[in-house]
Amino acid sequence: MTHRLSRRDFLRTSGALGAGTLLASSLLAQDTPSQAKDINLALIGIGTRGDTLMNTCLKMGENSGIRFKAVCDIWEDFTLSRVARVLQRYGHEAKPYVDYKELLAQEKGLDAVIIATPDFCHAEQTNACLKAGLHVYCEAPMSNDTAGARSMVQTAKQTGKLLQIGFQRRSNPRYIHCWKNLINGAGILGQITAVNAQWNRSAQADRGWSRRRAMSEEALAKYRYKSMHQFRNWMWYRGLGSGPLGFYGTHQIDVLNWFLGTSPKTVTARGGTRYYDPKTHEWSDTVMAVLEYETRHGIVSASYQTINSNGYGKRHEVFMGDQGSMEMSEGQVGLYRNPDAPDWEKWVKLGFLKRPEMPKSALNTGAAVAVNASQPPVSYQLPVDMTDPFAVPHLTNFFAAIRGQAELNCPAEMAYAATATTLGINEAVESQKSMSFDENGVAV
């Protein structure tokens, strides 16, 4: 059984953390950028994710001290010219570049760079930027191969520059509250015995492009693309992306590793291209995996799935214990007490949970509704609000770390295990065999 702190012990060890609302406030206050130093920033890669990160920075406002000085993308005729104009309208004198190497050679006043290019570019570009003396925020997954991800960890250590990986749940105040106060502090779920996570997407058409703005075959070949379809849908191609499992699943595998305090020891996975054309969708569109974690409290089995032809279900992680269960997503968290578990009222009084609006039948008995009853189990909520766009806390943490006001919430060495594990699951799907992992989450 997991060790559970008494109320007195918990108050003594949590100390100044106080109630959940105070924890959230202190975290946000810690990550609030100072106006004492502007951060000169470059953006490399302006696809869907790069656009989101750029707009997130712009919405932080002029007082954030974030100044875009350069922007880079190989699609010069469309993406690059459009984004350069947008930044200029917001008062950012961002010089456009097609080649990131030219950007690094010419821009001498930069402090940091955001990299939001396809997976196969991450290692090369991140390592070059770190060696040029820049702090780097790189989108997840780290790389489409473990060697590339490992080189990023090594270069960050060698250069002493900050490298934040875009596992943004690591900075989400709701996830932080659950991990720090409820899992580690209160042990509210008891012994965690199983985990389920999923990220399903409805069927979607491939990304298209305007014929008059298509890149030339020569330009595409220069950057390792065989066609505009590959360029616009790189996630699905081997050698370019790591499939939906890498693009989406790696974020959730990181949460499993984080909350369970270790990486998995084994995985069994099945899947394949069940819906899309395998000629243009080389990675599996359907993956179902079972991972086993050896935790200090015993073995925990975790199931994971990503289905890219039907959006039914949720994009969530569910942790199940002998005292309760917790269903998590970036926008919402619900906790469910097992009927025979100790009462959670003490955690409500401490401010770590919000009391649920219980059905009258439950209020009359003072007991939680059984899971198998006709009414659904009551859901305790968190006293921690998350109203900002999901990328805001993670970027804010990155900028605060540059200013020396915080430590990174997801440095490269922390993100490496989830990246390696995800790539190992892809291997397990291909081999149709169970895989084992070493202590770093790398398939062996």
C-alpha positions as a printed NumPy array, in Angstrom:
array([[  0.   ,   0.   ,   0.   ],
       [  1.103,   3.538,  -0.663],
       [  2.102,   5.707,   2.293],
       [ -0.577,   8.251,   3.107],
       [  0.243,  11.389,   5.065],
       [ -1.841,  12.342,   8.07 ],
       [ -3.414,  15.776,   8.086],
       [ -0.801,  16.998,  10.604],
       [  2.121,  15.578,   8.604],
       [  0.736,  16.952,   5.372],
       [  0.357,  20.462,   6.789],
       [  3.892,  20.335,   8.144],
       [  5.472,  19.098,   4.896],
       [  3.432,  21.275,   2.563],
       [  4.091,  24.364,   4.685],
       [  3.752,  27.524,   2.693],
       [  2.007,  25.807,  -0.196],
       [ -1.324,  26.266,   1.556],
       [ -4.566,  25.723,  -0.31 ],
       [ -4.763,  24.771,  -3.955],
       [ -5.801,  28.258,  -4.997],
       [ -2.733,  29.689,  -3.275],
       [ -0.519,  27.124,  -4.96 ],
       [ -1.822,  28.092,  -8.378],
       [ -1.332,  31.776,  -7.599],
       [  2.223,  31.255,  -6.385],
       [  3.128,  29.259,  -9.472],
       [  1.756,  31.897, -11.78 ],
       [  3.44 ,  34.655,  -9.809],
       [  6.751,  32.795,  -9.99 ],
       [  6.441,  32.522, -13.748],
       [  5.383,  36.129, -14.391],
       [  8.02 ,  37.724, -16.644],
       [  9.917,  40.722, -15.356],
       [ 10.044,  43.839, -17.471],
       [ 13.683,  44.345, -16.483],
       [ 15.014,  42.496, -19.511],
       [ 13.568,  42.129, -22.973],
       [ 13.997,  38.737, -24.616],
       [ 14.931,  38.904, -28.284],
       [ 13.305,  35.896, -29.907],
       [ 13.41 ,  34.026, -33.21 ],
       [ 10.785,  31.61 , -34.512],
       [ 11.829,  28.721, -36.762],
       [  8.923,  26.872, -38.389],
       [  5.531,  28.485, -38.92 ],
       [  3.131,  25.64 , -39.468],
       [  0.041,  25.135, -37.362],
       [  1.994,  24.757, -34.123],
       [  4.424,  27.575, -34.85 ],
       [  1.473,  29.853, -35.573],
       [ -0.083,  28.925, -32.228],
       [  3.086,  29.608, -30.256],
       [  3.674,  32.899, -32.048],
       [  0.129,  34.091, -31.369],
       [  0.427,  33.008, -27.75 ],
       [  3.521,  35.179, -27.348],
       [  1.811,  38.114, -29.045],
       [ -1.197,  37.85 , -26.72 ],
       [  1.102,  38.172, -23.718],
       [  1.232,  41.86 , -24.625],
       [  3.885,  44.533, -24.967],
       [  4.714,  44.438, -21.261],
       [  5.863,  40.824, -21.53 ],
       [  9.196,  41.972, -22.916],
       [  9.107,  39.407, -25.724],
       [ 10.482,  40.834, -28.975],
       [ 10.435,  38.829, -32.2  ],
       [ 13.583,  39.733, -34.135],
       [ 13.602,  36.995, -36.772],
       [ 11.28 ,  34.436, -38.295],
       [ 12.204,  31.498, -40.528],
       [ 10.286,  29.105, -42.77 ],
       [ 11.125,  27.358, -46.026],
       [  7.717,  28.139, -47.586],
       [  8.782,  31.62 , -48.546],
       [  5.961,  32.48 , -50.951],
       [  3.16 ,  31.814, -48.475],
       [  3.895,  31.219, -44.8  ],
       [  7.   ,  33.334, -44.358],
       [  5.736,  36.49 , -46.072],
       [  2.377,  36.281, -44.275],
       [  3.825,  35.874, -40.787],
       [  6.433,  38.588, -41.277],
       [  3.616,  41.021, -42.066],
       [  1.635,  39.94 , -39.004],
       [  4.605,  40.507, -36.707],
       [  5.254,  43.918, -38.203],
       [  1.658,  44.929, -37.485],
       [  2.269,  44.073, -33.839],
       [  5.398,  46.235, -33.797],
       [  7.964,  43.42 , -34.047],
       [ 10.768,  44.094, -36.511],
       [ 11.164,  40.431, -37.365],
       [ 13.462,  39.832, -40.311],
       [ 12.338,  36.902, -42.518],
       [ 14.692,  34.04 , -43.38 ],
       [ 14.314,  30.886, -45.445],
       [ 17.471,  29.181, -44.142],
       [ 17.851,  28.911, -40.368],
       [ 21.637,  28.761, -40.771],
       [ 21.581,  32.2  , -42.373],
       [ 19.43 ,  33.431, -39.493],
       [ 21.989,  32.225, -36.947],
       [ 24.852,  33.739, -38.93 ],
       [ 23.302,  37.184, -39.292],
       [ 21.213,  37.737, -36.151],
       [ 23.65 ,  38.568, -33.35 ],
       [ 21.311,  40.029, -30.719],
       [ 19.104,  37.006, -30.107],
       [ 18.51 ,  35.471, -26.682],
       [ 16.284,  32.522, -27.56 ],
       [ 14.51 ,  30.641, -30.319],
       [ 11.256,  28.71 , -30.623],
       [ 11.528,  25.662, -32.899],
       [  8.26 ,  24.326, -34.323],
       [  9.458,  22.496, -37.418],
       [  8.786,  18.847, -38.395],
       [ 10.217,  16.185, -36.083],
       [ 13.187,  15.277, -38.286],
       [ 14.484,  18.857, -38.12 ],
       [ 14.445,  19.223, -34.33 ],
       [ 17.804,  17.719, -33.397],
       [ 19.83 ,  19.475, -36.09 ],
       [ 18.243,  22.868, -35.552],
       [ 18.161,  22.671, -31.752],
       [ 21.804,  21.652, -31.513],
       [ 22.851,  24.445, -33.885],
       [ 20.894,  27.058, -31.922],
       [ 22.271,  25.882, -28.57 ],
       [ 25.83 ,  25.993, -29.93 ],
       [ 25.136,  29.519, -31.21 ],
       [ 24.491,  30.544, -27.608],
       [ 20.685,  30.619, -27.695],
       [ 18.155,  29.184, -25.278],
       [ 15.695,  26.911, -27.091],
       [ 12.006,  26.046, -26.746],
       [ 11.494,  23.   , -28.978],
       [  8.124,  21.476, -29.718],
       [  7.447,  17.838, -28.861],
       [  8.346,  15.195, -29.739],
       [ 12.036,  15.937, -29.35 ],
       [ 13.002,  13.99 , -32.462],
       [ 11.854,  11.186, -34.725],
       [ 14.747,   9.006, -33.527],
       [ 16.371,   8.383, -30.153],
       [ 19.868,   9.307, -31.356],
       [ 18.656,  12.775, -32.282],
       [ 16.868,  13.235, -28.965],
       [ 19.917,  12.036, -27.057],
       [ 22.149,  14.509, -28.903],
       [ 19.855,  17.354, -27.843],
       [ 20.252,  16.403, -24.179],
       [ 24.026,  16.24 , -24.555],
       [ 24.301,  19.572, -26.384],
       [ 22.198,  21.353, -23.768],
       [ 24.508,  20.05 , -21.05 ],
       [ 27.653,  20.948, -22.976],
       [ 26.567,  24.498, -23.806],
       [ 24.844,  25.278, -20.516],
       [ 21.899,  26.764, -22.4  ],
       [ 18.279,  26.141, -21.517],
       [ 16.288,  23.634, -23.573],
       [ 12.58 ,  23.428, -22.827],
       [ 10.592,  20.684, -24.595],
       [  6.966,  21.452, -25.421],
       [  5.278,  19.009, -23.037],
       [  3.051,  21.837, -21.885],
       [  1.119,  19.761, -19.341],
       [  4.256,  20.028, -17.202],
       [  3.445,  23.721, -16.654],
       [ -0.333,  23.417, -16.446],
       [ -1.26 ,  24.526, -12.883],
       [ -3.988,  21.884, -12.685],
       [ -1.581,  19.049, -13.515],
       [  0.997,  20.491, -11.101],
       [ -1.604,  20.682,  -8.346],
       [ -2.697,  17.078,  -8.914],
       [  0.818,  15.712,  -8.963],
       [  2.263,  17.762,  -6.107],
       [ -0.673,  17.971,  -3.705],
       [ -2.979,  15.064,  -4.485],
       [ -0.701,  12.247,  -5.71 ],
       [  2.558,  12.928,  -3.854],
       [  1.133,  14.822,  -0.878],
       [ -2.246,  13.395,   0.009],
       [ -1.899,  10.039,  -1.735],
       [ -5.558,  10.566,  -2.447],
       [ -5.957,   7.675,  -4.893],
       [ -4.28 ,   5.21 ,  -2.562],
       [ -2.236,   2.619,  -4.406],
       [ -2.405,   3.304,  -8.142],
       [ -3.039,   0.002,  -9.884],
       [ -3.929,   0.914, -13.483],
       [ -3.869,   3.81 , -15.938],
       [ -5.743,   4.445, -19.162],
       [ -4.961,   7.181, -21.658],
       [ -6.236,   7.947, -25.151],
       [ -6.135,  10.576, -27.87 ],
       [ -8.635,   9.88 , -30.639],
       [ -9.25 ,  12.073, -33.677],
       [-12.071,  12.046, -36.18 ],
       [-11.292,  11.325, -39.817],
       [ -9.666,  14.334, -41.476],
       [ -8.698,  15.208, -45.008],
       [ -5.022,  15.649, -45.741],
       [ -3.707,  19.191, -45.747],
       [ -3.771,  20.79 , -49.165],
       [ -2.083,  23.8  , -50.767],
       [ -2.59 ,  26.444, -53.409],
       [ -1.12 ,  25.404, -56.746],
       [  0.092,  28.908, -57.485],
       [  2.019,  28.95 , -54.211],
       [  3.43 ,  25.435, -54.406],
       [  7.157,  25.089, -53.791],
       [  9.33 ,  23.955, -56.687],
       [ 10.578,  20.373, -56.845],
       [ 14.138,  21.673, -56.416],
       [ 13.234,  23.584, -53.246],
       [ 11.365,  20.618, -51.817],
       [ 14.229,  18.223, -52.533],
       [ 16.684,  20.583, -50.826],
       [ 14.777,  20.071, -47.579],
       [ 14.202,  16.279, -48.011],
       [ 10.609,  16.398, -49.287],
       [  9.555,  14.404, -52.35 ],
       [  6.336,  16.302, -52.948],
       [  4.076,  19.045, -51.635],
       [  1.916,  16.327, -50.106],
       [  4.873,  15.177, -48.025],
       [  5.678,  18.753, -47.074],
       [  2.134,  19.497, -45.943],
       [  1.517,  16.092, -44.297],
       [  4.957,  15.226, -42.998],
       [  3.62 ,  13.663, -39.748],
       [  2.486,  10.578, -41.694],
       [  5.8  ,   9.875, -43.458],
       [  8.691,   7.823, -42.152],
       [ 11.922,   9.743, -41.932],
       [ 10.018,  13.012, -41.492],
       [  7.612,  12.53 , -38.583],
       [  6.873,   9.868, -35.987],
       [  3.184,   9.396, -36.737],
       [  0.176,  10.278, -34.607],
       [  1.673,   8.338, -31.724],
       [  4.662,  10.679, -31.679],
       [  2.741,  13.822, -32.51 ],
       [ -0.011,  13.331, -29.917],
       [  0.748,  10.313, -27.767],
       [  4.163,  11.447, -26.571],
       [  2.517,  14.208, -24.502],
       [  0.408,  11.679, -22.636],
       [  3.17 ,   9.104, -22.23 ],
       [  5.113,  11.895, -20.531],
       [  2.239,  12.406, -18.069],
       [  2.208,   8.682, -17.273],
       [  5.969,   8.708, -16.64 ],
       [  5.678,  11.888, -14.562],
       [  2.847,  10.771, -12.29 ],
       [  4.097,   7.196, -11.858],
       [  7.642,   8.398, -11.197],
       [  9.32 ,   6.111, -13.694],
       [  9.334,   4.961, -17.32 ],
       [  7.787,   1.638, -18.421],
       [  9.668,  -1.635, -18.425],
       [  7.712,  -3.405, -21.177],
       [  5.188,  -2.682, -23.897],
       [  2.977,  -4.818, -26.09 ],
       [  1.333,  -2.952, -28.961],
       [ -0.704,  -3.621, -32.062],
       [ -1.886,  -1.358, -34.822],
       [ -1.442,  -0.356, -38.418],
       [ -2.809,   1.806, -41.198],
       [ -6.419,   0.695, -40.968],
       [ -8.218,   3.66 , -42.47 ],
       [ -5.995,   5.879, -44.62 ],
       [ -4.065,   5.026, -47.77 ],
       [ -0.759,   3.444, -46.656],
       [  0.998,   4.994, -49.654],
       [  0.494,   8.469, -48.225],
       [  0.082,   7.518, -44.537],
       [  3.092,   5.379, -43.756],
       [  2.675,   5.516, -39.983],
       [ -0.098,   3.643, -38.187],
       [ -3.386,   5.486, -37.866],
       [ -4.535,   3.032, -35.177],
       [ -2.381,   2.053, -32.187],
       [ -3.325,   0.221, -29.009],
       [ -0.631,  -0.465, -26.44 ],
       [ -0.26 ,  -1.966, -22.965],
       [  2.683,  -0.753, -20.89 ],
       [  3.898,  -2.1  , -17.558],
       [  5.483,   0.202, -14.997],
       [  7.474,  -1.103, -12.038],
       [  6.766,   1.479,  -9.351],
       [  7.852,   1.429,  -5.71 ],
       [  4.311,   0.328,  -4.808],
       [  4.113,  -2.488,  -7.344],
       [  3.452,  -3.066, -11.023],
       [  1.039,  -0.679, -12.722],
       [ -0.508,  -1.603, -16.072],
       [ -1.272,   1.253, -18.457],
       [ -3.281,   1.062, -21.658],
       [ -2.859,   3.673, -24.377],
       [ -4.632,   4.179, -27.682],
       [ -4.707,   6.671, -30.499],
       [ -7.29 ,   6.216, -33.25 ],
       [ -7.275,   8.648, -36.159],
       [-10.473,   7.723, -37.944],
       [-13.063,   8.326, -35.233],
       [-13.19 ,  11.066, -32.63 ],
       [-15.357,   9.181, -30.146],
       [-13.871,   9.103, -26.685],
       [-11.672,  11.616, -24.931],
       [ -8.186,  13.018, -24.97 ],
       [ -7.437,  12.227, -21.381],
       [ -5.426,  10.292, -18.815],
       [ -7.179,   8.285, -16.098],
       [ -5.311,   7.115, -12.982],
       [ -7.101,   4.396, -10.992],
       [ -6.278,   3.48 ,  -7.404],
       [ -7.75 ,   1.486,  -4.555],
       [ -9.061,   4.7  ,  -2.945],
       [-10.277,   6.601,  -5.997],
       [ -9.719,   7.594,  -9.604],
       [ -8.641,  10.77 , -11.368],
       [ -9.589,  11.728, -14.937],
       [ -7.374,  14.447, -16.407],
       [ -7.165,  16.574, -19.518],
       [ -5.683,  19.994, -20.186],
       [ -9.002,  21.693, -19.633],
       [-10.636,  19.623, -16.921],
       [ -9.94 ,  17.29 , -13.993],
       [-12.431,  15.102, -12.115],
       [-11.734,  12.971,  -9.029],
       [-13.943,  10.094,  -7.922],
       [-13.78 ,   8.568,  -4.446],
       [-14.29 ,   4.846,  -4.122],
       [-17.371,   4.133,  -1.951],
       [-15.384,   2.322,   0.758],
       [-12.462,   4.767,   0.816],
       [-11.753,   7.123,   3.741],
       [-13.704,  10.369,   3.569],
       [-12.166,  13.18 ,   1.493],
       [-13.674,  15.99 ,   3.538],
       [-10.313,  16.794,   5.125],
       [ -8.84 ,  17.485,   1.683],
       [-11.783,  19.763,   0.899],
       [-11.161,  21.697,   4.145],
       [ -7.479,  22.023,   3.283],
       [ -8.421,  23.504,  -0.083],
       [ -7.012,  20.722,  -2.233],
       [-10.438,  19.723,  -3.575],
       [-13.741,  21.424,  -4.204],
       [-16.738,  19.72 ,  -2.714],
       [-18.948,  18.229,  -5.439],
       [-22.579,  19.075,  -5.96 ],
       [-23.839,  15.695,  -4.828],
       [-27.198,  14.168,  -5.743],
       [-29.829,  14.364,  -2.995],
       [-29.669,  10.626,  -2.42 ],
       [-25.946,  10.859,  -1.682],
       [-26.395,  13.915,   0.538],
       [-28.976,  12.063,   2.616],
       [-26.632,   9.157,   3.31 ],
       [-23.393,  11.108,   3.453],
       [-21.794,   8.538,   1.15 ],
       [-20.483,   8.731,  -2.394],
       [-22.648,   7.107,  -5.052],
       [-21.411,   3.649,  -5.988],
       [-19.841,   3.314,  -9.42 ],
       [-22.325,   0.611, -10.415],
       [-25.397,   2.592,  -9.28 ],
       [-27.865,   4.162, -11.689],
       [-26.537,   7.629, -10.884],
       [-22.981,   8.511, -11.958],
       [-20.326,   8.807,  -9.237],
       [-19.9  ,  12.322,  -7.867],
       [-16.944,  14.226,  -9.222],
       [-14.73 ,  16.327,  -6.975],
       [-13.211,  19.31 ,  -8.761],
       [-10.019,  21.305,  -8.314],
       [ -9.771,  24.765,  -6.751],
       [ -7.287,  25.713,  -9.479],
       [ -8.434,  27.683, -12.478],
       [ -6.871,  27.381, -15.92 ],
       [ -8.3  ,  30.106, -18.148],
       [ -5.251,  30.935, -20.26 ],
       [ -4.511,  29.165, -23.555],
       [ -2.734,  25.931, -22.733],
       [  0.647,  27.047, -24.123],
       [  0.828,  30.178, -21.947],
       [  2.168,  28.655, -18.685],
       [  4.848,  26.621, -20.477],
       [  6.138,  29.547, -22.533],
       [  5.928,  31.797, -19.482],
       [  8.026,  29.303, -17.534],
       [ 10.596,  29.261, -20.347],
       [ 10.903,  33.029, -20.405],
       [ 11.072,  33.201, -16.593],
       [ 13.881,  30.621, -16.615],
       [ 15.83 ,  32.739, -19.13 ],
       [ 15.51 ,  35.675, -16.726],
       [ 16.723,  33.539, -13.837],
       [ 13.376,  33.619, -12.039],
       [ 12.437,  29.93 , -12.348],
       [ 13.697,  26.491, -13.279],
       [ 12.49 ,  24.829, -16.459],
       [  9.442,  22.64 , -15.967],
       [ 10.436,  20.295, -18.794],
       [ 14.162,  20.293, -19.616],
       [ 15.507,  17.931, -22.26 ],
       [ 16.681,  15.207, -19.889],
       [ 13.172,  15.011, -18.41 ],
       [ 11.482,  14.796, -21.816],
       [ 13.896,  12.264, -23.271],
       [ 12.366,   9.198, -21.605],
       [  8.855,   9.896, -22.952],
       [ 10.234,  10.507, -26.441],
       [ 12.228,   7.268, -26.396],
       [  9.282,   5.306, -24.994],
       [  6.947,   6.588, -27.7  ],
       [  9.389,   5.65 , -30.428],
       [  9.684,   2.223, -28.779],
       [  5.918,   1.751, -28.972],
       [  6.117,   2.458, -32.7  ],
       [  8.776,  -0.265, -32.913],
       [  6.539,  -2.68 , -31.021],
       [  3.709,  -2.064, -33.491],
       [  6.031,  -2.743, -36.406],
       [  7.609,  -5.883, -34.944],
       [  4.342,  -7.236, -33.492],
       [  6.443,  -8.267, -30.484],
       [  6.65 ,  -7.185, -26.881],
       [  9.472,  -4.735, -26.222],
       [ 11.524,  -4.08 , -23.116],
       [ 12.939,  -0.702, -22.093],
       [ 16.092,   0.29 , -20.234],
       [ 16.133,   2.772, -17.338],
       [ 15.906,   5.688, -19.812],
       [ 12.829,   4.331, -21.562],
       [ 14.767,   3.234, -24.658],
       [ 13.623,   0.02 , -26.358],
       [ 16.148,  -2.816, -26.042]])
